[in-house]
Amino acid sequence: MRHCLLAIAVAMTTTLVVAVPAEAGPYSYGQRQTCVVKTVKTYGAYGRVVIKKVRICK
């Protein structure tokens, strides 16, 4: 019974550690990052148009 409770406690702890996202560190000079999603059009190996969305953060 004791081993079962220990196993449940370890499983719950690891689940909570993995499920909770890490908190981001402070930004320099109190400013937050600004991100913009930009659409980039390129051509593939066979000349087909490939559209990608790229996230640019400053």
N, CA, C and O atoms as a Tripos MOL2 file, in Angstrom:
@<TRIPOS>MOLECULE
protein
  232   231    58     0     0
PROTEIN
NO_CHARGES

@<TRIPOS>ATOM
      1 N           0.8280   -1.1890    0.0000 N.3       1 MET1
      2 CA          0.0000    0.0000    0.0000 C.3       1 MET1
      3 C           0.8780    1.2600    0.0000 C.2       1 MET1
      4 O           0.5680    2.2440   -0.6710 O.2       1 MET1
      5 N           1.9550    1.2130    0.7480 N.am      2 ARG2
      6 CA          2.8340    2.3710    0.8470 C.3       2 ARG2
      7 C           3.5150    2.6440   -0.4970 C.2       2 ARG2
      8 O           3.6800    3.7990   -0.8890 O.2       2 ARG2
      9 N           3.9090    1.5790   -1.1990 N.am      3 HIS3
     10 CA          4.5600    1.7450   -2.5020 C.3       3 HIS3
     11 C           3.5900    2.3150   -3.5330 C.2       3 HIS3
     12 O           3.9760    3.1080   -4.3920 O.2       3 HIS3
     13 N           2.3430    1.9060   -3.4390 N.am      4 CYS4
     14 CA          1.3240    2.4040   -4.3590 C.3       4 CYS4
     15 C           1.1120    3.8990   -4.1530 C.2       4 CYS4
     16 O           1.0420    4.6420   -5.1320 O.2       4 CYS4
     17 N           1.0110    4.3550   -2.9250 N.am      5 LEU5
     18 CA          0.8420    5.7800   -2.6430 C.3       5 LEU5
     19 C           2.0640    6.5870   -3.0750 C.2       5 LEU5
     20 O           1.9340    7.7020   -3.5800 O.2       5 LEU5
     21 N           3.2420    6.0210   -2.8750 N.am      6 LEU6
     22 CA          4.4610    6.6870   -3.3070 C.3       6 LEU6
     23 C           4.4950    6.8180   -4.8280 C.2       6 LEU6
     24 O           4.8880    7.8580   -5.3560 O.2       6 LEU6
     25 N           4.0880    5.7760   -5.5200 N.am      7 ALA7
     26 CA          4.0610    5.8120   -6.9810 C.3       7 ALA7
     27 C           3.0560    6.8420   -7.4890 C.2       7 ALA7
     28 O           3.3270    7.5470   -8.4610 O.2       7 ALA7
     29 N           1.9060    6.9320   -6.8420 N.am      8 ILE8
     30 CA          0.9000    7.9130   -7.2380 C.3       8 ILE8
     31 C           1.4200    9.3300   -6.9910 C.2       8 ILE8
     32 O           1.2210   10.2150   -7.8240 O.2       8 ILE8
     33 N           2.0830    9.5510   -5.8600 N.am      9 ALA9
     34 CA          2.6210   10.8760   -5.5480 C.3       9 ALA9
     35 C           3.6970   11.2870   -6.5540 C.2       9 ALA9
     36 O           3.7330   12.4410   -6.9810 O.2       9 ALA9
     37 N           4.5650   10.3600   -6.9330 N.am     10 VAL10
     38 CA          5.6100   10.6610   -7.9100 C.3      10 VAL10
     39 C           4.9960   10.9510   -9.2740 C.2      10 VAL10
     40 O           5.4390   11.8670   -9.9670 O.2      10 VAL10
     41 N           3.9890   10.1900   -9.6650 N.am     11 ALA11
     42 CA          3.3290   10.3940  -10.9510 C.3      11 ALA11
     43 C           2.6390   11.7560  -11.0000 C.2      11 ALA11
     44 O           2.7270   12.4520  -12.0110 O.2      11 ALA11
     45 N           1.9600   12.1400   -9.9350 N.am     12 MET12
     46 CA          1.2870   13.4340   -9.9040 C.3      12 MET12
     47 C           2.2910   14.5860   -9.9400 C.2      12 MET12
     48 O           2.0600   15.6000  -10.6000 O.2      12 MET12
     49 N           3.4000   14.4240   -9.2310 N.am     13 THR13
     50 CA          4.4160   15.4680   -9.2090 C.3      13 THR13
     51 C           5.0190   15.6770  -10.5920 C.2      13 THR13
     52 O           5.1610   16.8140  -11.0420 O.2      13 THR13
     53 N           5.3740   14.5870  -11.2680 N.am     14 THR14
     54 CA          5.9660   14.7240  -12.6040 C.3      14 THR14
     55 C           4.9470   15.2780  -13.6030 C.2      14 THR14
     56 O           5.3180   16.0340  -14.5010 O.2      14 THR14
     57 N           3.6940   14.9220  -13.4640 N.am     15 THR15
     58 CA          2.6540   15.4400  -14.3490 C.3      15 THR15
     59 C           2.5010   16.9450  -14.1760 C.2      15 THR15
     60 O           2.3890   17.6770  -15.1600 O.2      15 THR15
     61 N           2.4940   17.4070  -12.9340 N.am     16 LEU16
     62 CA          2.3520   18.8330  -12.6770 C.3      16 LEU16
     63 C           3.5690   19.6140  -13.1460 C.2      16 LEU16
     64 O           3.4350   20.7270  -13.6540 O.2      16 LEU16
     65 N           4.7550   19.0390  -12.9800 N.am     17 VAL17
     66 CA          5.9750   19.7280  -13.3990 C.3      17 VAL17
     67 C           6.0050   19.8800  -14.9190 C.2      17 VAL17
     68 O           6.4070   20.9270  -15.4280 O.2      17 VAL17
     69 N           5.5910   18.8630  -15.6350 N.am     18 VAL18
     70 CA          5.6080   18.9220  -17.1010 C.3      18 VAL18
     71 C           4.4750   19.7970  -17.6240 C.2      18 VAL18
     72 O           4.6540   20.5070  -18.6130 O.2      18 VAL18
     73 N           3.3080   19.7580  -16.9750 N.am     19 ALA19
     74 CA          2.1280   20.4630  -17.4760 C.3      19 ALA19
     75 C           2.2080   21.9710  -17.2520 C.2      19 ALA19
     76 O           1.6750   22.7300  -18.0620 O.2      19 ALA19
     77 N           2.8410   22.4200  -16.2010 N.am     20 VAL20
     78 CA          2.9070   23.8460  -15.8960 C.3      20 VAL20
     79 C           4.0280   24.4730  -16.7180 C.2      20 VAL20
     80 O           5.1820   24.0650  -16.5850 O.2      20 VAL20
     81 N           3.7180   25.4540  -17.5630 N.am     21 PRO21
     82 CA          4.7700   26.0620  -18.3900 C.3      21 PRO21
     83 C           5.7230   26.8930  -17.5340 C.2      21 PRO21
     84 O           5.3580   27.4080  -16.4770 O.2      21 PRO21
     85 N           6.9340   27.0030  -18.0180 N.am     22 ALA22
     86 CA          7.9420   27.7880  -17.3050 C.3      22 ALA22
     87 C           7.6300   29.2720  -17.4570 C.2      22 ALA22
     88 O           7.1340   29.7050  -18.4960 O.2      22 ALA22
     89 N           7.9170   30.0310  -16.4390 N.am     23 GLU23
     90 CA          7.6650   31.4590  -16.4710 C.3      23 GLU23
     91 C           8.8290   32.1490  -17.1690 C.2      23 GLU23
     92 O           9.9920   31.8530  -16.8920 O.2      23 GLU23
     93 N           8.5140   33.0630  -18.0670 N.am     24 ALA24
     94 CA          9.5590   33.7550  -18.8100 C.3      24 ALA24
     95 C          10.3000   34.7110  -17.8870 C.2      24 ALA24
     96 O           9.7250   35.2630  -16.9490 O.2      24 ALA24
     97 N          11.5670   34.8940  -18.1660 N.am     25 GLY25
     98 CA         12.3780   35.8040  -17.3760 C.3      25 GLY25
     99 C          12.0330   37.2500  -17.6810 C.2      25 GLY25
    100 O          11.3240   37.5250  -18.6500 O.2      25 GLY25
    101 N          12.5160   38.1670  -16.8800 N.am     26 PRO26
    102 CA         12.2050   39.5790  -17.1080 C.3      26 PRO26
    103 C          12.8640   40.0920  -18.3900 C.2      26 PRO26
    104 O          13.9550   39.6600  -18.7630 O.2      26 PRO26
    105 N          12.1840   41.0110  -19.0460 N.am     27 TYR27
    106 CA         12.7160   41.6060  -20.2620 C.3      27 TYR27
    107 C          13.6670   42.7410  -19.8960 C.2      27 TYR27
    108 O          13.5380   43.3490  -18.8340 O.2      27 TYR27
    109 N          14.6000   43.0140  -20.7600 N.am     28 SER28
    110 CA         15.5760   44.0580  -20.4670 C.3      28 SER28
    111 C          14.9120   45.4270  -20.5130 C.2      28 SER28
    112 O          14.0950   45.6930  -21.3950 O.2      28 SER28
    113 N          15.2500   46.2720  -19.5950 N.am     29 TYR29
    114 CA         14.7730   47.6480  -19.4880 C.3      29 TYR29
    115 C          13.2540   47.7310  -19.3600 C.2      29 TYR29
    116 O          12.6650   48.7500  -19.7200 O.2      29 TYR29
    117 N          12.6170   46.6950  -18.8620 N.am     30 GLY30
    118 CA         11.1860   46.7220  -18.6300 C.3      30 GLY30
    119 C          10.3330   46.7000  -19.8820 C.2      30 GLY30
    120 O           9.1370   46.9800  -19.7990 O.2      30 GLY30
    121 N          10.8960   46.3780  -21.0450 N.am     31 GLN31
    122 CA         10.1270   46.3460  -22.2820 C.3      31 GLN31
    123 C           9.7760   44.9170  -22.6350 C.2      31 GLN31
    124 O          10.5610   43.9970  -22.4050 O.2      31 GLN31
    125 N           8.5990   44.7380  -23.1920 N.am     32 ARG32
    126 CA          8.1760   43.4170  -23.6360 C.3      32 ARG32
    127 C           8.5030   43.2520  -25.1110 C.2      32 ARG32
    128 O           8.6520   44.2290  -25.8450 O.2      32 ARG32
    129 N           8.6110   42.0080  -25.5270 N.am     33 GLN33
    130 CA          8.8700   41.7320  -26.9330 C.3      33 GLN33
    131 C           7.6260   42.0140  -27.7580 C.2      33 GLN33
    132 O           6.5050   41.8060  -27.2940 O.2      33 GLN33
    133 N           7.8230   42.4820  -28.9690 N.am     34 THR34
    134 CA          6.7270   42.6450  -29.9120 C.3      34 THR34
    135 C           6.9870   41.7020  -31.0820 C.2      34 THR34
    136 O           8.0780   41.6900  -31.6520 O.2      34 THR34
    137 N           5.9950   40.9330  -31.4230 N.am     35 CYS35
    138 CA          6.1390   39.9480  -32.4940 C.3      35 CYS35
    139 C           5.1820   40.2820  -33.6300 C.2      35 CYS35
    140 O           4.0600   40.7370  -33.4080 O.2      35 CYS35
    141 N           5.6520   40.0460  -34.8540 N.am     36 VAL36
    142 CA          4.8630   40.2790  -36.0580 C.3      36 VAL36
    143 C           4.9150   39.0140  -36.8940 C.2      36 VAL36
    144 O           5.9800   38.4180  -37.0570 O.2      36 VAL36
    145 N           3.7660   38.5970  -37.4280 N.am     37 VAL37
    146 CA          3.7200   37.4420  -38.3220 C.3      37 VAL37
    147 C           3.7810   37.9680  -39.7510 C.2      37 VAL37
    148 O           2.9410   38.7630  -40.1720 O.2      37 VAL37
    149 N           4.7800   37.5150  -40.4810 N.am     38 LYS38
    150 CA          5.0170   37.9910  -41.8390 C.3      38 LYS38
    151 C           4.8510   36.8260  -42.8130 C.2      38 LYS38
    152 O           5.3160   35.7210  -42.5370 O.2      38 LYS38
    153 N           4.2030   37.0600  -43.9320 N.am     39 THR39
    154 CA          4.0200   36.0370  -44.9480 C.3      39 THR39
    155 C           5.1380   36.1660  -45.9820 C.2      39 THR39
    156 O           5.3460   37.2340  -46.5580 O.2      39 THR39
    157 N           5.8550   35.0600  -46.2100 N.am     40 VAL40
    158 CA          6.9760   35.0520  -47.1420 C.3      40 VAL40
    159 C           6.6450   34.1140  -48.2960 C.2      40 VAL40
    160 O           6.2630   32.9650  -48.0780 O.2      40 VAL40
    161 N           6.7930   34.6100  -49.5340 N.am     41 LYS41
    162 CA          6.4990   33.8010  -50.7190 C.3      41 LYS41
    163 C           7.8220   33.3960  -51.3710 C.2      41 LYS41
    164 O           8.6280   34.2470  -51.7460 O.2      41 LYS41
    165 N           8.0320   32.0860  -51.4990 N.am     42 THR42
    166 CA          9.2260   31.5740  -52.1630 C.3      42 THR42
    167 C           8.7900   30.5650  -53.2170 C.2      42 THR42
    168 O           7.6030   30.2650  -53.3520 O.2      42 THR42
    169 N           9.7490   30.0520  -53.9530 N.am     43 TYR43
    170 CA          9.4610   29.0630  -54.9910 C.3      43 TYR43
    171 C          10.1750   27.7650  -54.6580 C.2      43 TYR43
    172 O          11.3270   27.7810  -54.2240 O.2      43 TYR43
    173 N           9.4960   26.6340  -54.8590 N.am     44 GLY44
    174 CA         10.0580   25.3270  -54.5750 C.3      44 GLY44
    175 C          11.0070   24.8680  -55.6680 C.2      44 GLY44
    176 O          11.3200   25.6130  -56.5970 O.2      44 GLY44
    177 N          11.4560   23.6290  -55.5400 N.am     45 ALA45
    178 CA         12.4280   23.0760  -56.4850 C.3      45 ALA45
    179 C          11.8490   22.9520  -57.8960 C.2      45 ALA45
    180 O          12.5880   23.0400  -58.8770 O.2      45 ALA45
    181 N          10.5180   22.7470  -58.0050 N.am     46 TYR46
    182 CA          9.8920   22.5870  -59.3120 C.3      46 TYR46
    183 C           9.1430   23.8410  -59.7550 C.2      46 TYR46
    184 O           8.3110   23.7790  -60.6610 O.2      46 TYR46
    185 N           9.4290   24.9680  -59.1300 N.am     47 GLY47
    186 CA          8.8240   26.2210  -59.5340 C.3      47 GLY47
    187 C           7.4760   26.5190  -58.9210 C.2      47 GLY47
    188 O           6.8450   27.5110  -59.2860 O.2      47 GLY47
    189 N           7.0200   25.7000  -58.0120 N.am     48 ARG48
    190 CA          5.7330   25.9470  -57.3640 C.3      48 ARG48
    191 C           5.8960   27.0060  -56.2780 C.2      48 ARG48
    192 O           6.9510   27.1200  -55.6540 O.2      48 ARG48
    193 N           4.8350   27.7720  -56.0650 N.am     49 VAL49
    194 CA          4.8600   28.8240  -55.0560 C.3      49 VAL49
    195 C           4.6710   28.1950  -53.6780 C.2      49 VAL49
    196 O           3.7530   27.4040  -53.4660 O.2      49 VAL49
    197 N           5.5550   28.5580  -52.7450 N.am     50 VAL50
    198 CA          5.4740   28.0780  -51.3680 C.3      50 VAL50
    199 C           5.3090   29.2990  -50.4740 C.2      50 VAL50
    200 O           6.1580   30.1910  -50.4710 O.2      50 VAL50
    201 N           4.2210   29.3390  -49.7160 N.am     51 ILE51
    202 CA          3.9570   30.4720  -48.8340 C.3      51 ILE51
    203 C           4.1910   30.0160  -47.3930 C.2      51 ILE51
    204 O           3.5920   29.0420  -46.9370 O.2      51 ILE51
    205 N           5.0680   30.7320  -46.6800 N.am     52 LYS52
    206 CA          5.3800   30.4180  -45.2890 C.3      52 LYS52
    207 C           5.0240   31.6130  -44.4210 C.2      52 LYS52
    208 O           5.1520   32.7590  -44.8520 O.2      52 LYS52
    209 N           4.5790   31.3480  -43.2070 N.am     53 LYS53
    210 CA          4.3460   32.4030  -42.2400 C.3      53 LYS53
    211 C           5.4880   32.3700  -41.2420 C.2      53 LYS53
    212 O           5.7290   31.3440  -40.6060 O.2      53 LYS53
    213 N           6.1980   33.4890  -41.0990 N.am     54 VAL54
    214 CA          7.3620   33.5970  -40.2540 C.3      54 VAL54
    215 C           7.0710   34.5830  -39.1380 C.2      54 VAL54
    216 O           6.5370   35.6650  -39.3830 O.2      54 VAL54
    217 N           7.4210   34.2110  -37.9090 N.am     55 ARG55
    218 CA          7.2130   35.1100  -36.7760 C.3      55 ARG55
    219 C           8.5110   35.8440  -36.4710 C.2      55 ARG55
    220 O           9.5380   35.2100  -36.2280 O.2      55 ARG55
    221 N           8.4790   37.1600  -36.4790 N.am     56 ILE56
    222 CA          9.6490   37.9780  -36.2220 C.3      56 ILE56
    223 C           9.4140   38.7450  -34.9210 C.2      56 ILE56
    224 O           8.4430   39.4930  -34.8050 O.2      56 ILE56
    225 N          10.2970   38.5600  -33.9520 N.am     57 CYS57
    226 CA         10.1800   39.2180  -32.6560 C.3      57 CYS57
    227 C          11.3480   40.1750  -32.4500 C.2      57 CYS57
    228 O          12.4880   39.8700  -32.7980 O.2      57 CYS57
    229 N          11.0490   41.3220  -31.8860 N.am     58 LYS58
    230 CA         12.0810   42.3160  -31.5740 C.3      58 LYS58
    231 C          12.1390   42.5340  -30.0790 C.2      58 LYS58
    232 O          12.9440   43.3350  -29.6020 O.2      58 LYS58
@<TRIPOS>BOND
     1     1     2 1
     2     2     3 1
     3     3     4 2
     4     3     5 am
     5     5     6 1
     6     6     7 1
     7     7     8 2
     8     7     9 am
     9     9    10 1
    10    10    11 1
    11    11    12 2
    12    11    13 am
    13    13    14 1
    14    14    15 1
    15    15    16 2
    16    15    17 am
    17    17    18 1
    18    18    19 1
    19    19    20 2
    20    19    21 am
    21    21    22 1
    22    22    23 1
    23    23    24 2
    24    23    25 am
    25    25    26 1
    26    26    27 1
    27    27    28 2
    28    27    29 am
    29    29    30 1
    30    30    31 1
    31    31    32 2
    32    31    33 am
    33    33    34 1
    34    34    35 1
    35    35    36 2
    36    35    37 am
    37    37    38 1
    38    38    39 1
    39    39    40 2
    40    39    41 am
    41    41    42 1
    42    42    43 1
    43    43    44 2
    44    43    45 am
    45    45    46 1
    46    46    47 1
    47    47    48 2
    48    47    49 am
    49    49    50 1
    50    50    51 1
    51    51    52 2
    52    51    53 am
    53    53    54 1
    54    54    55 1
    55    55    56 2
    56    55    57 am
    57    57    58 1
    58    58    59 1
    59    59    60 2
    60    59    61 am
    61    61    62 1
    62    62    63 1
    63    63    64 2
    64    63    65 am
    65    65    66 1
    66    66    67 1
    67    67    68 2
    68    67    69 am
    69    69    70 1
    70    70    71 1
    71    71    72 2
    72    71    73 am
    73    73    74 1
    74    74    75 1
    75    75    76 2
    76    75    77 am
    77    77    78 1
    78    78    79 1
    79    79    80 2
    80    79    81 am
    81    81    82 1
    82    82    83 1
    83    83    84 2
    84    83    85 am
    85    85    86 1
    86    86    87 1
    87    87    88 2
    88    87    89 am
    89    89    90 1
    90    90    91 1
    91    91    92 2
    92    91    93 am
    93    93    94 1
    94    94    95 1
    95    95    96 2
    96    95    97 am
    97    97    98 1
    98    98    99 1
    99    99   100 2
   100    99   101 am
   101   101   102 1
   102   102   103 1
   103   103   104 2
   104   103   105 am
   105   105   106 1
   106   106   107 1
   107   107   108 2
   108   107   109 am
   109   109   110 1
   110   110   111 1
   111   111   112 2
   112   111   113 am
   113   113   114 1
   114   114   115 1
   115   115   116 2
   116   115   117 am
   117   117   118 1
   118   118   119 1
   119   119   120 2
   120   119   121 am
   121   121   122 1
   122   122   123 1
   123   123   124 2
   124   123   125 am
   125   125   126 1
   126   126   127 1
   127   127   128 2
   128   127   129 am
   129   129   130 1
   130   130   131 1
   131   131   132 2
   132   131   133 am
   133   133   134 1
   134   134   135 1
   135   135   136 2
   136   135   137 am
   137   137   138 1
   138   138   139 1
   139   139   140 2
   140   139   141 am
   141   141   142 1
   142   142   143 1
   143   143   144 2
   144   143   145 am
   145   145   146 1
   146   146   147 1
   147   147   148 2
   148   147   149 am
   149   149   150 1
   150   150   151 1
   151   151   152 2
   152   151   153 am
   153   153   154 1
   154   154   155 1
   155   155   156 2
   156   155   157 am
   157   157   158 1
   158   158   159 1
   159   159   160 2
   160   159   161 am
   161   161   162 1
   162   162   163 1
   163   163   164 2
   164   163   165 am
   165   165   166 1
   166   166   167 1
   167   167   168 2
   168   167   169 am
   169   169   170 1
   170   170   171 1
   171   171   172 2
   172   171   173 am
   173   173   174 1
   174   174   175 1
   175   175   176 2
   176   175   177 am
   177   177   178 1
   178   178   179 1
   179   179   180 2
   180   179   181 am
   181   181   182 1
   182   182   183 1
   183   183   184 2
   184   183   185 am
   185   185   186 1
   186   186   187 1
   187   187   188 2
   188   187   189 am
   189   189   190 1
   190   190   191 1
   191   191   192 2
   192   191   193 am
   193   193   194 1
   194   194   195 1
   195   195   196 2
   196   195   197 am
   197   197   198 1
   198   198   199 1
   199   199   200 2
   200   199   201 am
   201   201   202 1
   202   202   203 1
   203   203   204 2
   204   203   205 am
   205   205   206 1
   206   206   207 1
   207   207   208 2
   208   207   209 am
   209   209   210 1
   210   210   211 1
   211   211   212 2
   212   211   213 am
   213   213   214 1
   214   214   215 1
   215   215   216 2
   216   215   217 am
   217   217   218 1
   218   218   219 1
   219   219   220 2
   220   219   221 am
   221   221   222 1
   222   222   223 1
   223   223   224 2
   224   223   225 am
   225   225   226 1
   226   226   227 1
   227   227   228 2
   228   227   229 am
   229   229   230 1
   230   230   231 1
   231   231   232 2
@<TRIPOS>SUBSTRUCTURE
     1 MET1         2 RESIDUE 1 A MET
     2 ARG2         6 RESIDUE 1 A ARG
     3 HIS3        10 RESIDUE 1 A HIS
     4 CYS4        14 RESIDUE 1 A CYS
     5 LEU5        18 RESIDUE 1 A LEU
     6 LEU6        22 RESIDUE 1 A LEU
     7 ALA7        26 RESIDUE 1 A ALA
     8 ILE8        30 RESIDUE 1 A ILE
     9 ALA9        34 RESIDUE 1 A ALA
    10 VAL10       38 RESIDUE 1 A VAL
    11 ALA11       42 RESIDUE 1 A ALA
    12 MET12       46 RESIDUE 1 A MET
    13 THR13       50 RESIDUE 1 A THR
    14 THR14       54 RESIDUE 1 A THR
    15 THR15       58 RESIDUE 1 A THR
    16 LEU16       62 RESIDUE 1 A LEU
    17 VAL17       66 RESIDUE 1 A VAL
    18 VAL18       70 RESIDUE 1 A VAL
    19 ALA19       74 RESIDUE 1 A ALA
    20 VAL20       78 RESIDUE 1 A VAL
    21 PRO21       82 RESIDUE 1 A PRO
    22 ALA22       86 RESIDUE 1 A ALA
    23 GLU23       90 RESIDUE 1 A GLU
    24 ALA24       94 RESIDUE 1 A ALA
    25 GLY25       98 RESIDUE 1 A GLY
    26 PRO26      102 RESIDUE 1 A PRO
    27 TYR27      106 RESIDUE 1 A TYR
    28 SER28      110 RESIDUE 1 A SER
    29 TYR29      114 RESIDUE 1 A TYR
    30 GLY30      118 RESIDUE 1 A GLY
    31 GLN31      122 RESIDUE 1 A GLN
    32 ARG32      126 RESIDUE 1 A ARG
    33 GLN33      130 RESIDUE 1 A GLN
    34 THR34      134 RESIDUE 1 A THR
    35 CYS35      138 RESIDUE 1 A CYS
    36 VAL36      142 RESIDUE 1 A VAL
    37 VAL37      146 RESIDUE 1 A VAL
    38 LYS38      150 RESIDUE 1 A LYS
    39 THR39      154 RESIDUE 1 A THR
    40 VAL40      158 RESIDUE 1 A VAL
    41 LYS41      162 RESIDUE 1 A LYS
    42 THR42      166 RESIDUE 1 A THR
    43 TYR43      170 RESIDUE 1 A TYR
    44 GLY44      174 RESIDUE 1 A GLY
    45 ALA45      178 RESIDUE 1 A ALA
    46 TYR46      182 RESIDUE 1 A TYR
    47 GLY47      186 RESIDUE 1 A GLY
    48 ARG48      190 RESIDUE 1 A ARG
    49 VAL49      194 RESIDUE 1 A VAL
    50 VAL50      198 RESIDUE 1 A VAL
    51 ILE51      202 RESIDUE 1 A ILE
    52 LYS52      206 RESIDUE 1 A LYS
    53 LYS53      210 RESIDUE 1 A LYS
    54 VAL54      214 RESIDUE 1 A VAL
    55 ARG55      218 RESIDUE 1 A ARG
    56 ILE56      222 RESIDUE 1 A ILE
    57 CYS57      226 RESIDUE 1 A CYS
    58 LYS58      230 RESIDUE 1 A LYS
